[in-house]
């Protein structure tokens, strides 16, 4: 009887170890091309860590060193690959390059706590602030001493000079989702793209019944396709920072589409899970807010901060701009 229990525990431990790898394969193929696997791509990933941990307990009860090793490997895979835990060591701050600090935050457009939002942003001492869901008038003149520009629910604040702003025609719908700002600070000139890509149809809450949820997932993928194509097309060749609420996880193919051109600051220099969407104001569930860099802009530090009063954690990054080129007549 005891041997039978061990065999059952061993079989269950093996199944538990296989689940994280199977989830990852399904997220890769078919990925967002099927609603079921799309749900895995956009769902929280932390819960999958519990599966091989349970398998580890079963392997110990089965007294199988091999299964213990397999489940330890599966646990590490779930933590670092599925859930995206980062163990980066930030690079030394270069002495020959100018440094700027950028913060991006979906402030939750229905909040009335202007003073709290203002106090928290000012405490970060950021040179650039990108806000999403900030269309209401309570966010007007939010940061004294900054130049600002607004389009739709997007706002960019620059502690410097805004040279120009343009808004590409929306790829879909009528609400602008990209705000492209050419700016200059004491550290140099660069382009900031503030983005807020919708997660799906305009609904207040994610549907819970099967049929509406299926339709929501399918339309969400179709909505994203042209917007990310447009986003990549709009990327300039020079120093550029893309920040905002993209409503995609690192498992998405749209993440990979951007990663062919830009560097994800948190994946490069961050530590921890970096989850930014806070489920029910309690659990940081998945990472959908980003700071991307390109054109010689290098991330040095990247971290999330407390979310209140929003349901998104802000992302704050320190970035090194390219060194100023020498004049043509310099020896």
C-alpha positions as CSV (number, residue, x, y, z in Angstrom):
1,X,0.0,0.0,0.0
2,X,2.8,2.4,0.9
3,X,4.6,1.6,-2.4
4,X,1.4,2.4,-4.3
5,X,1.1,5.7,-2.6
6,X,4.7,6.6,-3.5
7,X,4.1,5.7,-7.1
8,X,1.0,7.9,-7.2
9,X,2.8,10.7,-5.6
10,X,5.7,10.3,-8.0
11,X,3.3,10.4,-11.0
12,X,1.6,13.5,-9.7
13,X,5.0,15.1,-9.1
14,X,6.1,14.4,-12.6
15,X,2.8,15.9,-14.0
16,X,3.3,19.0,-11.8
17,X,6.8,19.5,-13.1
18,X,5.6,19.3,-16.7
19,X,2.8,21.9,-16.3
20,X,5.0,25.1,-16.4
21,X,6.9,23.9,-19.5
22,X,3.5,23.0,-21.2
23,X,2.1,26.4,-20.3
24,X,5.1,28.1,-21.9
25,X,4.9,26.0,-25.1
26,X,1.2,26.8,-25.4
27,X,1.9,30.5,-24.9
28,X,4.4,30.4,-27.7
29,X,2.3,28.3,-30.1
30,X,-0.5,29.1,-30.8
31,X,-0.1,32.0,-28.4
32,X,-2.5,34.9,-29.2
33,X,-3.8,33.1,-32.3
34,X,-6.3,31.1,-30.2
35,X,-8.4,32.5,-27.4
36,X,-7.5,29.8,-24.9
37,X,-3.8,30.3,-25.2
38,X,-4.3,34.1,-25.5
39,X,-5.9,33.9,-22.0
40,X,-2.7,32.3,-20.7
41,X,-0.5,35.0,-22.4
42,X,-2.5,37.9,-20.7
43,X,-3.2,36.1,-17.4
44,X,-1.1,36.5,-14.2
45,X,1.8,34.0,-14.1
46,X,2.6,33.9,-10.3
47,X,0.1,31.1,-9.7
48,X,2.1,28.7,-11.9
49,X,5.0,28.8,-9.3
50,X,2.7,26.9,-6.9
51,X,2.3,23.9,-9.2
52,X,6.0,22.7,-9.2
53,X,6.3,23.6,-5.5
54,X,3.4,21.2,-4.9
55,X,5.2,18.7,-7.1
56,X,8.3,19.2,-5.0
57,X,6.3,18.2,-1.9
58,X,5.0,15.2,-3.7
59,X,8.5,14.2,-4.9
60,X,9.7,14.4,-1.3
61,X,6.9,12.2,-0.1
62,X,7.8,9.7,-2.9
63,X,11.4,9.9,-1.7
64,X,12.6,10.4,-5.3
65,X,15.8,12.4,-5.7
66,X,15.3,12.6,-9.4
67,X,11.8,14.0,-9.2
68,X,13.0,16.5,-6.5
69,X,15.6,17.7,-9.0
70,X,13.1,17.9,-11.8
71,X,10.6,19.9,-9.7
72,X,13.3,22.2,-8.5
73,X,14.2,22.9,-12.1
74,X,10.5,23.4,-13.0
75,X,10.1,25.8,-10.0
76,X,13.0,27.9,-11.2
77,X,11.6,27.9,-14.7
78,X,8.2,29.1,-13.4
79,X,9.8,31.8,-11.4
80,X,12.3,33.2,-13.9
81,X,10.7,32.3,-17.3
82,X,7.0,32.2,-16.8
83,X,6.7,34.8,-14.0
84,X,9.6,36.9,-15.3
85,X,11.6,37.4,-12.1
86,X,14.7,39.5,-12.7
87,X,18.0,39.3,-10.9
88,X,19.9,42.0,-12.8
89,X,22.8,43.9,-11.3
90,X,22.5,47.6,-12.4
91,X,25.5,48.9,-14.3
92,X,27.8,51.6,-12.9
93,X,26.7,55.1,-13.6
94,X,28.8,56.4,-16.6
95,X,30.7,59.6,-15.8
96,X,30.8,60.7,-19.4
97,X,27.1,60.6,-20.2
98,X,24.2,62.8,-19.1
99,X,21.6,61.1,-16.9
100,X,17.8,61.7,-16.8
101,X,15.0,60.2,-14.7
102,X,11.7,59.2,-16.3
103,X,8.5,58.1,-14.6
104,X,5.4,56.6,-16.2
105,X,2.1,56.0,-14.5
106,X,-1.4,55.1,-15.3
107,X,-3.0,57.3,-12.6
108,X,-6.5,55.9,-12.9
109,X,-8.6,58.5,-14.5
110,X,-11.4,58.5,-12.0
111,X,-9.3,59.4,-9.0
112,X,-10.1,62.6,-7.2
113,X,-6.9,62.6,-5.1
114,X,-5.0,65.2,-7.1
115,X,-2.8,66.2,-4.1
116,X,-1.7,62.7,-3.4
117,X,-0.9,62.1,-7.1
118,X,1.1,65.4,-7.3
119,X,3.0,64.7,-4.0
120,X,4.0,61.2,-5.1
121,X,5.2,62.3,-8.6
122,X,7.2,65.2,-7.2
123,X,8.9,62.9,-4.7
124,X,10.5,61.0,-7.6
125,X,12.3,64.1,-8.9
126,X,11.8,62.9,-12.5
127,X,12.9,65.0,-15.5
128,X,10.1,63.4,-17.7
129,X,6.7,62.2,-16.5
130,X,4.4,60.3,-18.8
131,X,0.8,59.8,-17.5
132,X,-2.0,57.7,-18.8
133,X,-5.7,58.1,-18.0
134,X,-5.0,61.7,-17.1
135,X,-7.4,63.5,-19.4
136,X,-9.5,65.1,-16.8
137,X,-9.0,68.8,-15.8
138,X,-7.9,67.9,-12.3
139,X,-4.5,67.0,-13.8
140,X,-4.1,70.4,-15.4
141,X,-1.0,72.3,-14.1
142,X,-0.2,69.2,-12.0
143,X,3.6,69.8,-11.9
144,X,4.7,73.4,-11.5
145,X,8.0,74.1,-13.3
146,X,7.4,71.5,-16.0
147,X,6.3,72.1,-19.6
148,X,3.5,69.9,-20.5
149,X,1.4,68.7,-23.5
150,X,-1.8,66.7,-23.5
151,X,-3.8,64.6,-26.0
152,X,-6.7,62.4,-25.1
153,X,-5.9,60.7,-21.8
154,X,-2.2,61.1,-22.3
155,X,0.0,63.8,-20.7
156,X,3.8,64.4,-20.9
157,X,5.6,66.7,-18.5
158,X,9.2,67.8,-19.3
159,X,11.5,69.6,-16.9
160,X,13.1,71.4,-19.9
161,X,11.7,72.4,-23.2
162,X,9.1,70.8,-25.5
163,X,10.3,71.3,-29.1
164,X,7.4,69.7,-30.8
165,X,4.5,67.3,-30.4
166,X,2.7,65.1,-32.9
167,X,-0.1,62.6,-32.7
168,X,-0.3,59.9,-35.4
169,X,-3.8,59.3,-36.7
170,X,-5.3,56.5,-34.6
171,X,-4.8,53.1,-36.1
172,X,-8.3,52.1,-34.9
173,X,-11.1,53.9,-33.2
174,X,-11.2,57.6,-32.5
175,X,-9.1,58.0,-29.3
176,X,-5.4,58.9,-29.8
177,X,-3.2,56.2,-28.2
178,X,0.2,57.6,-29.1
179,X,1.8,61.0,-28.1
180,X,5.2,61.7,-29.6
181,X,7.1,64.5,-28.0
182,X,10.4,66.0,-29.1
183,X,12.1,67.5,-26.0
184,X,15.3,69.0,-24.7
185,X,16.6,69.2,-21.2
186,X,20.0,70.1,-19.8
187,X,21.0,66.5,-20.4
188,X,20.3,66.7,-24.2
189,X,17.6,66.2,-26.8
190,X,15.5,63.1,-27.3
191,X,12.1,61.8,-28.3
192,X,9.5,60.6,-25.8
193,X,6.6,58.4,-26.9
194,X,3.8,58.1,-24.4
195,X,1.5,55.2,-25.2
196,X,-1.7,53.7,-23.8
197,X,-2.8,50.7,-25.9
198,X,-6.3,49.4,-25.0
199,X,-6.6,45.9,-23.6
200,X,-9.8,45.2,-25.6
201,X,-13.2,46.7,-26.2
202,X,-14.2,49.7,-24.1
203,X,-15.8,48.0,-21.1
204,X,-15.6,49.0,-17.4
205,X,-14.9,45.4,-16.2
206,X,-13.4,42.3,-17.8
207,X,-16.3,40.0,-18.6
208,X,-16.6,36.9,-16.5
209,X,-19.1,34.8,-18.4
210,X,-17.5,32.5,-21.0
211,X,-19.0,33.9,-24.3
212,X,-18.4,37.6,-23.5
213,X,-15.0,36.8,-22.2
214,X,-14.1,34.8,-25.4
215,X,-15.3,37.7,-27.6
216,X,-13.3,40.2,-25.4
217,X,-10.1,38.2,-25.8
218,X,-10.5,37.8,-29.5
219,X,-11.3,41.4,-30.2
220,X,-8.5,42.5,-27.9
221,X,-5.9,40.7,-30.1
222,X,-7.4,42.3,-33.3
223,X,-7.3,45.8,-31.7
224,X,-3.7,45.4,-30.7
225,X,-2.4,44.2,-34.1
226,X,-2.6,47.5,-36.0
227,X,-1.7,49.7,-33.0
228,X,1.6,47.9,-32.4
229,X,2.4,47.9,-36.1
230,X,1.9,51.6,-36.1
231,X,3.9,52.0,-32.9
232,X,6.9,50.3,-34.3
233,X,6.6,52.3,-37.6
234,X,6.7,55.6,-35.6
235,X,9.9,54.8,-33.7
236,X,12.6,57.4,-34.7
237,X,16.2,56.6,-35.4
238,X,17.6,58.9,-32.8
239,X,17.5,58.8,-28.9
240,X,14.0,57.6,-28.0
241,X,12.1,56.5,-24.9
242,X,8.8,54.7,-25.1
243,X,6.8,54.7,-21.9
244,X,3.3,53.8,-20.9
245,X,0.6,51.3,-20.3
246,X,0.8,48.9,-23.2
247,X,-1.6,46.3,-21.8
248,X,0.7,43.4,-22.9
249,X,2.8,41.0,-20.8
250,X,6.3,39.9,-21.8
251,X,4.8,36.7,-23.1
252,X,3.0,38.6,-25.9
253,X,4.2,38.5,-29.5
254,X,3.7,42.3,-29.5
255,X,6.3,42.6,-26.7
256,X,8.7,40.7,-29.0
257,X,7.8,43.0,-31.8
258,X,9.0,46.0,-29.8
259,X,12.0,44.2,-28.4
260,X,13.4,43.9,-31.9
261,X,13.9,47.7,-31.9
262,X,14.1,48.8,-28.2
263,X,15.4,47.6,-24.8
264,X,13.0,46.9,-22.0
265,X,14.5,48.8,-19.1
266,X,13.1,46.5,-16.3
267,X,14.2,43.3,-18.1
268,X,17.7,44.9,-18.6
269,X,18.4,46.4,-15.1
270,X,15.4,45.7,-12.9
271,X,15.1,43.3,-9.9
272,X,12.0,41.3,-8.8
273,X,8.8,40.5,-10.7
274,X,8.1,44.1,-11.6
275,X,4.4,43.5,-11.8
276,X,2.5,46.8,-12.3
277,X,-1.2,46.0,-12.5
278,X,-2.6,45.7,-9.0
279,X,-5.6,43.3,-8.9
280,X,-8.3,44.5,-6.5
281,X,-5.8,47.1,-5.1
282,X,-3.9,44.3,-3.3
283,X,-2.1,41.9,-5.5
284,X,0.4,43.0,-8.2
285,X,-0.7,40.6,-10.8
286,X,1.3,41.1,-14.0
287,X,3.6,43.5,-15.8
288,X,2.0,45.7,-18.4
289,X,3.6,49.1,-17.9
290,X,7.0,49.7,-19.4
291,X,10.0,52.0,-20.1
292,X,11.7,51.1,-23.4
293,X,14.8,52.8,-24.7
294,X,16.6,53.0,-28.0
295,X,18.9,55.2,-30.2
296,X,21.7,55.1,-27.7
297,X,19.7,55.7,-24.6
298,X,20.8,53.1,-21.9
299,X,18.8,52.0,-18.8
300,X,20.7,52.2,-15.6
301,X,18.0,51.7,-12.9
302,X,14.4,50.7,-13.2
303,X,11.9,50.0,-10.4
304,X,8.2,50.1,-9.5
305,X,6.7,52.3,-6.8
306,X,3.6,52.2,-4.6
307,X,0.4,52.2,-6.7
308,X,-2.0,54.3,-4.5
309,X,-4.4,55.9,-5.5
310,X,-4.2,54.0,-8.8
311,X,-4.5,50.4,-9.7
312,X,-1.2,50.5,-11.5
313,X,2.3,50.8,-10.0
314,X,4.4,53.6,-11.5
315,X,7.6,52.7,-13.2
316,X,10.6,55.0,-12.5
317,X,13.8,54.6,-14.5
318,X,17.2,56.3,-14.6
319,X,18.5,56.5,-18.2
320,X,21.9,57.5,-19.7
321,X,21.6,59.6,-22.9
322,X,24.2,59.3,-25.6
323,X,27.3,61.3,-25.0
324,X,27.3,64.6,-26.9
325,X,29.0,64.2,-30.3
326,X,32.2,66.2,-30.8
327,X,31.9,69.3,-33.1
328,X,33.1,68.7,-36.6
329,X,36.2,70.9,-36.1
330,X,37.2,69.3,-32.8
331,X,40.7,67.8,-32.8
